[in-house]
């Protein structure tokens, strides 16, 4: 009887070992990195996610890939009045360049010339493909599910937050994808800077619709939030007058 009991106990332990593993034990592959230079000689780390190469840093060029200077505007009122391409640094402070890159309005994105040769601003479907790859391949907070915000978020700069599975909670465990998304904030359409350390916003090149009241358009964007487990791809879009971050994807 003792022998039978031991055999049953052993079988139970083996079953538990194979079937009751904590989801945290899922081992993800190490990110694969490379690099690319822009027209100004800025070097960006790049990372492979699924079948695509992405910049693992925000774009910071002040020139289009054909060498043309991108206009810049520091004045809040003049920024609001723009219906042409422009960029700025967060709070008009060059110190933010290295980590957060530049903020570009939607008109600059629509030129199709922001990214280095052989690269482009991602479309809405390309953002969706990247997110779906991470969800389907175990990059969720506990190895499954849509809660992949931590997998995209950088390990520093996010506002602290108590809820597990968010970029602001235990940020040292962020960035399993290698995407290294910083909360660089935005310059709103009224010219005011907001949300650094709280949110990150990245344009897509896909327009969402016209906004005739302001004589402009909206474009779809991706958002990461210090207190949300899932990234948001906003299909309604944001006004092209705003300044958001840009990542590039290889053609």
NUFI-517361 format. One line per 3 residues: number of its first residue (from 1); their letters; for each residue z, x, y of C-alpha. Coordinates in steps of 0.5 Angstrom, whole numbers. Example, Ala and Ser with C-alpha at 12.3 -4.5 7.8 and 13.67 -1.06 7.14 Angstrom:
BEGIN
1> as> 16 25 -9; 14 27 -2
//
This chain:
BEGIN
1> xxx> 0 0 0; 2 6 5; -5 9 3
4> xxx> -9 2 5; -5 1 11; -7 9 13
7> xxx> -14 7 12; -14 1 16; -10 5 22
10> xxx> -16 10 21; -21 5 22; -18 2 28
13> xxx> -17 8 31; -25 10 30; -27 3 32
16> xxx> -23 4 39; -26 11 40; -33 8 39
19> xxx> -32 1 42; -27 2 47; -28 8 52
22> xxx> -27 7 59; -33 6 63; -31 12 67
25> xxx> -33 17 61; -41 16 62; -43 22 64
28> xxx> -49 22 69; -54 28 70; -53 33 75
31> xxx> -58 32 81; -64 36 82; -65 39 88
34> xxx> -71 42 92; -73 42 100; -78 41 105
37> xxx> -80 43 112; -82 39 118; -87 41 123
40> xxx> -81 44 127; -78 48 122; -72 44 120
43> xxx> -71 45 113; -68 39 109; -65 39 102
46> xxx> -69 34 97; -67 30 91; -70 27 85
49> xxx> -68 20 84; -72 17 78; -80 18 79
52> xxx> -79 20 87; -77 25 91; -73 23 97
55> xxx> -70 27 103; -62 28 102; -61 29 109
58> xxx> -63 25 115; -69 26 119; -68 30 125
61> xxx> -75 32 128; -77 31 135; -84 32 134
64> xxx> -89 28 130; -92 32 124; -99 33 128
67> xxx> -94 37 133; -94 31 139; -87 31 142
70> xxx> -83 24 141; -81 21 147; -73 21 148
73> xxx> -69 16 152; -62 17 154; -61 11 159
76> xxx> -58 5 156; -62 0 160; -69 4 160
79> xxx> -68 4 152; -67 -3 152; -74 -4 156
82> xxx> -78 1 151; -83 -2 147; -86 4 145
85> xxx> -84 10 141; -77 14 142; -71 18 139
88> xxx> -64 20 141; -58 23 138; -52 19 137
91> xxx> -48 18 144; -54 23 146; -50 29 144
94> xxx> -54 34 140; -48 36 136; -49 30 132
97> xxx> -56 33 130; -54 37 124; -50 32 120
100> xxx> -53 25 122; -60 27 124; -64 23 130
103> xxx> -64 16 131; -71 13 132; -73 6 134
106> xxx> -78 2 130; -84 4 134; -83 11 132
109> xxx> -83 9 125; -89 5 125; -93 11 128
112> xxx> -94 13 121; -93 20 123; -85 22 123
115> xxx> -85 25 116; -87 32 114; -94 32 111
118> xxx> -94 29 104; -88 25 106; -87 18 109
121> xxx> -82 13 111; -80 9 105; -83 2 104
124> xxx> -79 -4 103; -81 -4 95; -79 3 95
127> xxx> -72 2 97; -72 -3 92; -74 1 87
130> xxx> -69 7 88; -63 2 88; -66 -1 82
133> xxx> -66 5 78; -59 7 80; -57 0 78
136> xxx> -60 1 71; -58 8 70; -51 7 70
139> xxx> -49 10 77; -45 4 79; -38 5 80
142> xxx> -36 4 73; -42 6 70; -45 -1 70
145> xxx> -47 -6 76; -50 -7 83; -44 -3 86
148> xxx> -48 4 87; -46 5 94; -41 11 92
151> xxx> -47 14 89; -51 14 95; -45 16 100
154> xxx> -44 23 102; -37 26 100; -34 26 108
157> xxx> -34 22 114; -33 15 111; -27 11 114
160> xxx> -22 11 109; -21 4 106; -17 2 100
163> xxx> -21 -2 96; -24 2 90; -31 3 89
166> xxx> -33 3 96; -35 9 100; -29 9 104
169> xxx> -24 10 98; -24 17 94; -30 19 98
172> xxx> -29 26 94; -32 22 88; -38 19 92
175> xxx> -45 22 91; -47 22 84; -54 21 86
178> xxx> -55 27 91; -57 22 96; -52 24 101
181> xxx> -52 18 106; -47 20 112; -45 14 116
184> xxx> -49 16 122; -48 9 126; -54 6 130
187> xxx> -56 5 137; -57 -2 138; -63 -5 142
190> xxx> -58 -6 148; -58 2 148; -50 2 146
193> xxx> -48 7 140; -44 4 135; -41 4 128
196> xxx> -41 12 126; -36 13 121; -37 6 119
199> xxx> -44 4 117; -51 8 116; -57 5 117
202> xxx> -64 7 115; -71 4 117; -76 2 112
205> xxx> -83 2 114; -84 -5 112; -84 -10 118
208> xxx> -80 -17 117; -83 -21 123; -85 -22 130
211> xxx> -80 -23 135; -84 -26 141; -78 -28 145
214> xxx> -77 -20 146; -84 -18 145; -82 -14 139
217> xxx> -82 -14 132; -76 -13 126; -77 -9 120
220> xxx> -73 -8 114; -67 -3 113; -62 -1 108
223> xxx> -55 -1 110; -49 3 107; -42 0 109
226> xxx> -35 4 108; -32 -2 106; -37 -5 101
229> xxx> -39 -3 94; -46 -5 94; -52 -3 99
232> xxx> -55 -8 103; -63 -8 104; -64 -13 110
235> xxx> -70 -17 109; -69 -21 115; -70 -14 119
238> xxx> -67 -11 125; -70 -11 132; -75 -5 133
241> xxx> -72 -3 139; -66 -1 136; -65 7 134
244> xxx> -63 8 126; -63 14 121; -69 15 117
247> xxx> -70 18 110; -77 20 108; -80 20 101
250> xx> -85 24 98; -92 21 97
//
